[in-house]
Structures are given as C-alpha cells and as structure tokens.
Amino acid sequence: MSIARGFSKAEFAARTRHAQQLMAERGLGALLVCTEPEVRYFTGFLTPFWQSPTRPWFLIVPPTGKPIAVIPEIGVPLMATTWLDDIRHWPSPRPEDDGVSLLIETLTDIGASHGNIGLPMGPETVLRMPLNDYQRLRAHLCDATFVDATDIIRTLRMVKSEAEIAKLADICRIVSNGFAAVPANVHAGDRLCDVFAAFRTDLIGRGADEVPYLIGAAAPGGYDNIIAPPRDAPLAAGDLLMMDTGATRDGYFSDFDRNFAIGFADDATRRAYDTLFAATEAGLAAAHPGATCADLFNAMGRVIADAGYQIGNAGRFGHGLGMQLTEWPSLRAADRTVLAPGMVLTLEPSLSTGPGRGMVHEENIVIRVNGPQLISQRAAPKLPVINP
C-alpha cells in the first residue's frame, strides 16, 4: 500500500520559513525561482505541463509570509489548490511580454526593487526564462542586484524531511518489487526493448506514476554504454543484463539498477559483480554524518583498485536523490560536502571490465544519525542468473 499523496500545509510553511531564515542571513529582499522542482518544493504544484517549453513560470519567496506565484493563467486552477493565497497571472503565451511586466510589478510591490534578489545561478541550475526577458527584468530593476542563491536552494533541498523520505522509500519499494520479479519474466531470446517495455508496464501496475528514466544494456562480460535506450537485439546466453531505472510516485524518484546473467556467468563476470558488491558495502560503512562525499568515493574506490580494476567512466560514485533523478551533491573525490542526517543519496560504484566494457551497481540510502538506511532493497550478494 502506497502512502498518501501530497504534503501538509505545515510542510510547505516550514520550508518557506527555513528559506526566509537563510535569505535574512544573506540579506536578500526576495528569492526568485522559475524551475519545476523549486516551484514545486515551495508550493506542491505538481503537473506534467512543464514538458511544454512555451510558457515561463515564476515564484517569489518574500522576506515574510507565503510565496507569491506569477504564472500563466492556464495554471491558476491547479495553483489555487495549493496553500498559496497570492496567485498573479497573465494570458500566455504572449512573447512580447510573457509575464515580465507582472514579475517586475510583483517584485516592486514587496519592496525588492532595491537591494538583493536571489536567483539560483550555479551548477545544476538553469534559468527557465528567455535570456532576453531576464535582461529586460534586470534593466527595469536597475536598483536591484541579482545574486547567486544556489547555496540556499542546496541547503533547503539536500536534507529531506521525513515526509519526503517516506515518498522516496515508497517508490523505491515499488521498484525493488519490480526488480525482484524480473528473473521469472525474462528469457534468452527476448528482445531487450521488449524486456524494458514489460518492466515499465509492471512498475506502473505496482503503483509508479511514471518511469521517465529506464536505460540498460546486455552484453557478455559487461556493457559498453550505460545511458542508451534499450536495443532491439535479443538476449543471448552469457549476456550480462543491466537495468537502471528512475521511476516516480507523487513527484519523487527512485534511482538504482540491477544486474542479471542470462543463462550463465563466467568467472570474470562474477568477480566483477562481487567487487562492486563489496565496494557498495564499503560505501555503506562510510556513510555516516560528518563524513564527506569524497570519503564515500574513496572508500568505494579503494575496493575497486585493490581488486585490480580501473574505475568506470561515470565521473562519480553516486549523487543526491529526490524530486529529481540526480541532485546535488556528487560522490566524487573533490566533493567535500559533509553528510548530514536526512540526506538521500545513491551509492553507484562502477568499474571497467575491459576495453570499452564495464559494470555498475547502485543502491539508494538515507543518512541517519547512526548510519545509513537502505531504501532500495539490497541487491543479491551474488550475481543472479536467469534461467540457468
């Protein structure tokens, strides 16, 4: 049974108060966000309509009080179901003035036309409005300074509330159950694309809302591409099948993979799998509050190196997880982000099994006071073999 959808008003009020505390510390007169996760984080506004790039959407967090939505009028009925009271709108699309004048008016109304306006500008952020419109906004608010508020957004979103963690655990449960059913439903000769289509359908049947990310590969001894869509080629005995999925429920993602041998696995393939399992165990052992992302990377990397392997080409051994498939931070050697209770991460060590070949393993965890909590069901300690 999946948990109830949505969040309480108290959840959004707490998020907003935390943002306003950070804004006050930074001397910001307003925080402006215009991307789907940030708008949803403060409001609960959940819609697939963001797939359309035609219309911009804006949300302003003032120094006190509730956020203010400045949105196309098509979104007013749904936004009115959220906890917001102040919803300002314009008839969009209107390229000649797609909300810019209304946004300027709103920022002026709350006293932000002078002073600092925070806007996320750093890595893993985007400006979801035309650059020409942003330049016009700055020109009209010439007495205001737009400053980088990436650190505020990261601080808010890196540590999840218990309500958020429950949603993440829920979708991970659904996907774990789906992976557990794979061996009974896959056979040599099945086309990879058909295996993936059936898996996607199965996850939806188990309660996932969407499966927007589903990649994988099948090849002997390892795979050459871990981000490609499934191919039409049939599975063959001796193939290593990898399936990596980011499924969602109520706007929160899972992100983990599983490996399966088709028919049989040779010793080299089994050894690579064993090494990745051991590397993940090392990552789990290191995943305590106060450790850094670099500590986790190094712990997993040592196991891989000690076994005589080169690390894979992903550039990191995991990342944050939440409303997006990948979030800040990255588990890499140079990332000194300190782990704190409530952070949700993926552990994703990878290694090279030969020229152009590799293997990857992934789990999803929550950092707790006393150590990590797995929210994905732990993979089998030995490589599963389908229809031996």
N, C-alpha and C positions, 0 to 999 in steps of 0.2 A: 504494500500500500504506500503510495507516494504521499508526501507531506502537502499541506495546504499551499495554495499559490499566494503570491504577493507577500507584502510586509505590512506591519502595523504603522500607523502614523508616527508612533513613538520612535520607530526605527529611523524614519526619514528626519524627524526632528533632531535626533541625536547626531546623525551625520552632518546636518546643517550647522548645529552648534559647534561641532568639532571644527568644521571648515571655518566658521567665523572666528573661533579662537585663534586658529593659525593665521587667518587674514589679519587679525588685530596685531599679532606678533610681527607680521611683515609690513604693517602699515598700509594695507590695501583698502581702498574705498569700495571695491566691488571685485567679484570673481566672475569672469565670463567664460562659459563653456559652450561648445557647439557640436560635440560629437556624441554619438549614440550612448556609449557606456556612461559618460559623465552626466548627460541629461537624465538617463535612467537611474543613475546612482542617487541623485538628489530628489527624484520625483516618483519613480516606479513606472514611468511612461514606457511601456513595452509594446513594440509594433514592428512588423517586418517592413513597414513602409520606408524605413531608412535605406532599403535597397535602391530606391529611386534617388538619383543624384540631383534632381531638378530643383528641389527646394532647400534652402538653408533653415536651420533651427537654432534658436538661441535660448540660453538660460542664464540668468543673472542671480548670483548669490549676494545679497546686500550685507552690510555690516551687522544688521539685526533683522529679525523677522524671517518669514518664509522666502524661498526663492521666487523669482518672477520669470514666467515663461513669455518669450517673444517668438511667436511661432506662426506658420501659415494657418489660415483659417480652417483648412481641411483637418487639422489636428486638434481643434478646440474640443469637439465632443469627447474624445478619448482623454485629453489632458484634464478635462473637467472632472473625470472620475478619480484623479489623484488627490493628494492632500493640498494642492496649491489653491490659493484664492485669487491671485492676480495673474490672469492669462491675457496677454495682449496679442493681437493678431492683425494680419494684413491679407489681402487677396493675392495669393501666389499660385502660379508663377507670375512674376512681374519683374522681368530682368532689369528694367530701367530703375527700379528701386525695390529690390526684394528684401524688404524688412530693415534696410539700413537706417532710414529716417526714423522708424519706430524704435529701433535699438538705440539710436542717439538720444531720442526723446526720453526713453526709459532710464538710461544711464544718467542723464541730466536730472531727471526727477528725483533720483535717490542721492543726488549730490556727488556723483562720481565724475562729473565733467572736469573737475580739478583733482589732482592727486594721482594715485597709482591704481591702475586696473590690472588685475591678474589675469593672465591667459596662458594656458599650457603651451610651451614652445620647445620643449626638449625632446630627447629620443623617445620613440614610441608614442608620440603625439602628432596630431595633424590639425590643420586649420580647415574646418569644413565650411568654408565660405569662399567665394571668389576673391582672389587676391586684390582685384580692383576695388571690390567692396570694402575689404579691410583697409586699403589705403584711403578710401573715402572716409571711413569711420575715424581713422587717425587724424585726417585733415580737419574734420569737423570738431573733433575733441582735442584741439591743438594744445589746450592747457592741461590735458591729462597725459600720463605716461603709461604705456602698456609694458608690463614687466612679466618676466617668466614665472609662472606659478606651477611649473611641473612638480616641484618638490611638495607642494601642498596636495596635489592630486595623488601623488605616490603615497604620501603619508596616510591619506584617508583610505585608499583602496588596497594597499598591501596587506593590512591587518583586517581580516574579516570578522564580522560579528558572528555570534553563534547562530543567528537566523540564516546568514549567508552560508555558513559552514554546513548547516543542515541541508540546504539546497544542493550544495556541491556533493555531499555524501549521498544524496538521493539519486542524482544522475549517475554517479559512479557505481552505485548498487545496480542500477538498471543495466549499465554497460557490462559490469562484471558478470551478471547473469547471462547476458547475451554471449559473451566470450566463452562461458562455461558450456554453452550449447553447440559451439562450433564443431567440435570433433564428431558429433553424431550426424552432422548435416553436410559434411564436406567429403569429397571423394576424388581420387585421382581421375583425371579426365574432365572434371568440371572446369568450365571457363572461369578465369579469375574474376571477370566482370560480373558473371552470374553469382559467384560466391559473395561478392561485395553487395550486389543488389539485394540478395536474400538477407544478408546481415543487417543492412539498413532497414529493410521492412520489418525484421524481427525486433529491432530496437524500438521502432515506432510502436509496434504491438505491445511491447513491455512497458511503455509509458514515456519514452522520449518524445519531445516535441519535434525536434529536427535532428538530422545528422549532417550538418553542413561540412564537416571535415572527415573524410574517410579515404585514406590512402593505403598503399601497401605494395607488396611485390612477392614474387615467388621465383626462386632460382636455386640451383644446387649450391650448398655451402655458404650462402649469403646473398645479399641483394645489392644491385648497383645503383638503386635510386629509391630514396625513402620519401619522396614528396610527389611521386607521379600518381595519376589516377590509375585504376586497375586496367590491365590489358585484356585483350580477347583470347590470349593463348591459354590452352588447357593446362591444368595442374598435372605434373608428372611425378612418378615415384622418385624419391630422393630430393624433391624440391623442399626448400625452407620457405614456408608461407609466413609473411608478416602482415598483420592488420593493425592499423593505428587509427583510432577514431576520436574525434571531438564531437560528442553528442550533447544536446542541450535539453534542459527542462526548466521552465519558468525563467529563462534568461541566463542560466548558469551552465558552465561547461564541465564536462569530463575531458581528460586528455591522457590516454595511455594506450599501449599496444600489447599485442601478444604474438608469440612465435609458435609455429607448429611445423613438425616434419611430416611430409606426405609419404606414407608407406614405411620409410626407414630414414635413419640419420647416420651418417658416418661419424667416426671418432672425432674428426676435426670440428665438425659442426656441433657435436655435443660439448666438446671442450670450450668452444667459444661461448655457447649458451651458459655453461657453468661459470665461466669467468664473469659474464655480465650479471648473473645472479649474485655472485659473491661481491661484485662491485656495488650493486644496489644495496646489499646488506651493509657494506661499509658506509654508504651514504646515509642509510637509516641510523646507524650507530653514531654518526657525526651530527645528525640533525637535531640539535638542542638549542634552546635560547642562548644567545651570546656567541654562538658560532657564526661564522660568516659564510656567504655563498662560496667564496674561494676555498674555505675549509672543506665544504662538501665536494666541490670539484676535485680537490687534491686527494681526498680520501678515496673517491671512486677511481681517479686516475692512477693512483699507486697500485691498486689491484690489477688494473689492466696492464700497466707497464711491467709489474712483477711477473705476470703470466707470459710476457714476451710479445704483447700486441702493441700496435700503434692505435691511438685513439681515433674515433671516427671523424667525419668532416662536418659535423653539425655546428661546431664552434662553441658548444656549451653542453653541459650535462643536466639540463633542466631549466625550469623557469617558473614564474608565478602563474597562478590559475585563478579564474573567477568568472566575471561577466564576459571575458574574452578568452579565446583559446590559449593565447600566450599573453602574459602580463609581466610587468617588472616584478622582481629582478631576474637576472640571468645567473645560472650556476656556472661561472667561468673563473679562470684563475685570477683575473684582475678585479673581480667584483667583491668589494669589501662590505656590502650590505649586511648588516647584523640581523640575524634571525630573531624573531620575537613571537611569543605565543599568539596564535590566531592567523599566522601567515599560512597560506595554502600553496604548495609547491609541487612540481613534478620532479622526480628523480629519473634521469634519462641518460644513463651511460651508453656509449657506443664504442665499437672497435672495428678495426679493419681485419677482414679475414683473408685478404689477398688483394692483388691489383684490381681496383675497381669494384671490390666486394666488401660488404660489411654486415654488421648486425647491431641492433639497438634494442634496448629494453626500457620500459617506462612504468612508473607507479605514481600515484597521487597521494600526497600526505598533508596532514595539518601539523604545524608546530605547536606542541603543548608544553606546559611548564615542565613536565617530567620527561619530555622526549616526543618523538613523532607518533602520530596516529595515522595508520593507513586508512584511506577511504576507498581506494580501489582494492578489490580482493587480491591478495598477493598471488603472483604467478606461480605456477608449479616449479618446484626446485629443480626438476629435471625436464628436459625438452619433451613436450608432449608429442607423441607420434599418432597420427590419424590413420586408422585402418591398417595396422601393421601386417 
